Amino acid sequence: MVYVKSILVSVIALLVASVLYLFIYVAVVVQLHRPNVPSGVVSVDASLIFGRPFFWLVALLSFAIAF
């Protein structure tokens, strides 16, 4: 039962870290590219964000710390 609880907490930490990473990454990208876009619309592809090695490092670390 301890392992089940630990895995559930780890999965929740993984999801929270993923959402925070997405928001922080989008905020940084929008700030970097904002002057170049006159209409103020910036499109971000989530598959590119989640495909980066740094995302997987953050995801694995959050899972391992919560476990």
Secondary structure by P-SEA (a helix, b strand, c coil): caaaaaaaaaaaaaaaaaaaaaaaaaaaaaaaacccccccbbbbcaaaaaacaaaaaaaaaaaaaac
